[in-house]
Amino acid sequence: MDGNPGSPRRVLLSPYAAPEEVTLDSQQLATVRAALEWYVQCGLGDHALRPIDIAELATASGACDALADAGLARLQGLLDDAHRVKLRWPLRA
């Protein structure tokens, strides 16, 4: 949020928030992989255990379903095998 309680728009603080595509380097990839491992170890693949703020992140504020345990395991494998990751967002309507 932008600090104004009446404003539904979120202020994007990251200079990387606007592009359609972002590439992560090896250090960034390792950090994402470590965060994912922590998420799994904490049992957050179980929707009931997920705090609201983490659920919002995991679902892109309701735009998609969060990954459950099987999806998280697949993502871990993909990241383990990757040397570089390219993220793409769907085109905006």
C-alpha positions in Angstrom: 0.0 0.0 0.0 1.1 3.6 -0.5 0.4 4.7 3.1 -3.0 6.1 2.3 -5.6 3.8 3.9 -8.2 4.7 1.2 -5.9 3.8 -1.7 -6.1 0.2 -3.0 -3.0 0.7 -5.2 0.3 -0.7 -4.0 3.4 1.5 -4.5 6.1 -0.6 -6.2 9.4 0.0 -4.4 11.5 -2.3 -6.5 13.1 -0.9 -9.7 12.4 -4.5 -11.1 8.7 -4.4 -10.5 7.5 -3.1 -13.8 9.3 -5.2 -16.5 7.6 -8.1 -18.2 10.7 -10.2 -17.6 13.4 -10.5 -15.0 16.5 -12.7 -15.0 17.9 -13.9 -11.6 21.7 -14.3 -11.3 23.2 -17.3 -9.3 23.3 -15.4 -6.0 19.6 -14.3 -6.3 18.6 -17.8 -7.4 20.4 -19.4 -4.4 18.5 -16.9 -2.1 15.2 -17.8 -3.6 16.0 -21.5 -3.3 16.9 -21.0 0.4 13.7 -19.1 1.0 11.7 -21.9 -0.7 13.4 -24.5 1.4 12.5 -22.6 4.6 8.9 -22.2 3.4 8.7 -26.0 2.9 10.4 -26.9 6.2 7.9 -24.6 8.0 5.1 -26.6 6.5 3.7 -23.7 4.5 2.6 -26.0 1.7 -0.3 -26.6 3.9 -2.8 -23.8 3.3 -4.0 -23.9 6.9 -0.6 -23.1 8.3 0.1 -20.2 6.0 -0.1 -16.7 7.6 -2.3 -14.3 5.7 0.5 -12.1 4.4 2.4 -15.1 3.1 -0.8 -16.5 1.5 -1.2 -13.2 -0.3 2.3 -13.5 -1.7 1.9 -17.2 -2.5 -1.3 -16.4 -4.5 -0.2 -13.1 -6.1 -3.0 -11.4 -4.1 -5.5 -14.0 -5.2 -4.5 -14.0 -8.9 -3.5 -17.7 -8.8 -3.6 -20.7 -6.5 -0.7 -21.3 -4.2 1.4 -24.3 -4.7 0.8 -27.3 -2.4 3.5 -29.8 -1.4 3.8 -31.5 -4.8 4.1 -28.2 -6.7 6.6 -27.0 -4.2 8.7 -30.2 -4.6 8.6 -29.7 -8.4 9.7 -26.1 -8.1 12.5 -27.1 -5.8 13.7 -29.6 -8.4 13.5 -27.0 -11.2 15.5 -24.5 -9.2 18.1 -27.0 -8.1 18.8 -27.8 -11.8 18.8 -24.2 -13.0 21.9 -22.1 -13.6 19.8 -19.1 -14.4 16.1 -18.3 -14.0 14.1 -16.0 -16.2 10.7 -14.9 -14.8 7.9 -13.8 -17.1 4.7 -12.2 -16.1 1.5 -12.5 -18.2 0.7 -9.6 -20.5 -1.6 -7.1 -18.8 -5.0 -6.6 -20.4 
